[in-house]
Amino acid sequence: MFPKKIYYEPKALDFELGQRLKDKYTDVEWIPIKSHNNIEELRNRSNSDFVEMKKYLIIGIRKTHKYVENQKVSDYLVPYSSSGCSAMCLYCYLVCNYNKCSYLRIYVNIDQMLDKLIERSHKTDKICTFEIGSNSDLILENVITGNLIKTIERFAESGRGYITFPTKFSMVDDLLSLDHKGKVIFRMSVNPEMIIKKVEIGTSPLAERIKAINKMCKAGYRVGLLIAPVIFVEKWKELYIELLNTLSDRLTKKVKSEMFIEVIFMTYSYVQNAINSQAFPKALKIYNKELMTGRGRGKYCYKQEYRDEAECFLRKEINKRFEGAKIVYVV
């Protein structure tokens, strides 16, 4: 059962969403905290408790609202309704930000954040795209809060430009009937099934992700695919060819004619390696010192020669199957 425990800022119950969650999870232990950013009893837990801590839900009030310029699919990264995640992807970059405390945090002041988003959308000099899912998975969060439904409906009615979010989850049925007015860009992250099972722990299977993007495209949403992150596991080329073949076979013609593609190579960190070695001692090892090199303090990326070769390989294989799809970037 999720959540196993709930840690909450008492003032969060003054908000409609906070009270609704309190009523929803009456059978769960609620533990008051001073701040969602610093729960000492969790911060001091061992790395081996990472899986247990992922079963907890944190409820608080977001105080940081600074937008960050972005130059990929979106123009701005937006601090939004949640951060962290209950899934346990072994490469998750949120672990770099939150360490072992990368559990799911929900912020109850959703109306304040949504008002700011809509207001900001009207103040930009050009039509902009706002990334609202950079710190969490909003499809997962929506199952708990319904915040994504509210966001899509209100932004479609009052916002200017577009909102976008990526996901590794397939629970999209509640979004299909919404009047999004073409202002929402839905991006599905995909990887070979073996990597999903062994590395993207707790996320939706590939087949379900493909069904979800087909449904969203049919419902009129703009759609994109993230082949991300590309990981150089054993026989990785064969695995990614199999992935591309599966996508080619199972994506609808409408998706294939309208989608764009992002390709992201895996980065890794000392923090992730430390947690994974203790929390998942039998897991697939994704750090490869022969193929990777340092990238800033405590971070690693693939050496340039291997990355360049892989980019050529992937571009060629993608273009074989999806000739009309635009690859917007490879990083």
Secondary structure, DSSP 4 states (H G I P E B T S, - for coil): ---SEEEE-GGGGGSHHHHHHHHHTTTSEEEE-S-TT--HHHHTS-GGGHHHHTTEEEEE-------EE--SS-SEE---SEEB-SSEETT-THHHHHGGG-SEEEES-HHHHHHHHHHHHHHSSS--EEE--SSB-HHHHHHHH-HHHHHHHHHHHH--SEEEEEES----GGGTTS--TT-EEEEEEE--HHHHHHTEETS--HHHHHHHHHHHHHTT-EEEEEEEEE---TTHHHHHHHHHHHHHHHS-HHHHHH-EEEEEE-EEEHHHHHHHHHH-TTSPP---TTTEEE-STTEEEE-HHHHHHHHHHHHHHHHHH-TT-EEEEE-
